Amino acid sequence: MSDDGQDDFEDQEQEDLYEEPSEGLGAGEMDSEEEEELKGARPRKRHKGGSRFLDTEAVDDDDEGDDDDDEDNSEDRAFIHDDDIITEVASARSGSRSHYSRRSGESGAGGAKKRQGGLGFLHEYEGDAAAIVEGIKERARRMEDAGSEDDLMRQQSLQEANYPQLSDPKMFMVKVRGGMGRELCLKLMNKAVHCAQAGQPLGIKSVVAVDHLRDYLYIEAYKADFVISAIGGLNGVYRSKMEVVPINEMVPIFRTSWNKGQPKTDQWARLRRAEYKGDLCQVKAYDAASEILTIRTVPRLDIQSAVECIKRPKGQRPAKKLFRPDDVTKYGGMYEKRDGYFWFRVKNENMRFDYQGYLWRDLKLIQVQWKDVNPTIDEIRAYTMGDKIAPKMLPTKNVDFKIDDTVQIVTGTEKGLKGKVVEIKGNMYSIQPSKEFSLNTILQCTADGLSKSFSEGEHVKCIQGAQQGLSGMIVSVDGGQCTIFSDITREQVTVFMNDVETCTDIGVAGESKAGQYHLGDLIRVDMNNAGIILRIEKDQFVVLNYDGMKRNVAIRDVQGLYHDKRTFVSDVHGTAVGLQQPIRVIEGDFKSKCAVVEHMYKHTLFCRARDILENNGLFVVSGRQVEALGGDKKRKEMSDRKDAPPTPGSQRGFIKPPTFAAGQFGPGGRGGQR
């Protein structure tokens, strides 16, 4: 191409760039004023989406043809069709590529940048129109991803710029009394404001108390002396336990802890401290801001000792008993009735009781265990005042239902409907209603709205709870609980429905060992009481006392094993009775029973008989109510000789002195010589 042709092409391209047709007017309808304004206006840049191949077409066509095309196709210039793209690609391959490469070389870097956003990338794609369009979309996606990566790197750089540096104030970690971090933070903030108003600033920059580190305060200051002077006079702060936090550990301190949930109203929980440790309680209210729980529990209160100021032995807890105002007046004490509660002062604490006698207390969340609490039937019955256990009082547990399990819907409009599980999808269970309900529709329920269902006569086994491992036959069903007749102990035990499943084998409840204690061991319950272990549960023993009564004893209250291997008890005839010796009961509730002695405590025998079903065959009798059978003959002869009366004229107990002749030495000395 000649230089004149090159100049004409550039002039034509410049005119196309400056041309801006208006809506509603043709190319020839523009008046002179608009032309003057257009000539004096600054030229606008072409849209990046425009095609660079339009310049080549403008050179080939004459001026008149361009004017006609502009009038006829003014609306078609708003967008580019796929067919136009294909045509442009073909023309680009035929010869325009070399022309633009030469132009870009002449115009330099500025011209290359001006053409960067056009359709010059189309020569990279081969194939039909669909492939080209897909390639354009892929290129747009890559550009978008590159932009998001740039934003992410920019955010990371900004975050790193905000990290603490060596020139920033240091952070000091101060140990405080348990759970007082937030309270002391507010006090220190008020102190800083007051000192600043008085013209004596403390010199600290900030004070932080985080929720997941309640026993620490984090104070920002340039010097440790500023921190020591700031915490001076505050109760609950340990000045000797102050450390500097390393720079790389400052940021993790302020990371928000995960949401651990919160207790719900009427949820079961257990107390953790003082003499109520391990006792069941019921949540009545919860304040998330202050993390204060209001609970209700059965009180452990010795009213006589509280009124008469008698000091109880250390480590001995009062028994559980509901509060009664008559017990206070009986011992000469006083109580107050206001706000619907009874108020009774014990030492320096005003204790609050409701009209039913339960104790209400406000505790911190850390003083209560409210997760994974599985109360027993007997513990829940202490809150029913003798009534039946309501369904809302049953503990919520994660129950895994299986295919063909018989269940009952406990929530919603289908409450009370029974059926079988036919399909499980995640947490959704498909229930086929029983034939008695005449429904052919499959119902969808979650695990929270279902409960296991059994009928009388089924053989089941406890798979969780306090009676885990116990097997037997269901003899009665009452709401969400059932009573089982044990296969081994022949006792009736009430358990929750969701704690059992059908089975054919036979099992015994509880474990056989807990630390140093085994089933059948004789343990010391307190200073004046001992008993034999009948069953080992999660955190307590079921013990048969020396008085023949059963009781639950917490493992932490056991005072050790009682060793009775060298102990003997006299029977009705005065014969010594030892361990593993057969005896016969001659009076009392177990008269004519034959048994073997398992353990002994003082004058009491713990015996086992084969024909007794209760308590694994164990029972308690006094030594004066039994007679020994067989046993050691030598021990029996010694006992008979001891009890035999002396014979008349007997020389028993008299020793005749020896006689010696004169000059004869006596045995063992020279006493015969004079």
Order of alpha helices (4+ residues) and beta strands (2+ residues): alpha-alpha-alpha-alpha-alpha-alpha-alpha-alpha-beta-alpha-beta-beta-alpha-beta-alpha-beta-beta-beta-alpha-alpha-beta-beta-beta-beta-beta-alpha-beta-beta-beta-beta-beta-beta-beta-beta-beta-beta-beta-beta-beta-beta-beta-beta-beta-beta-beta-beta-beta-beta-beta-alpha
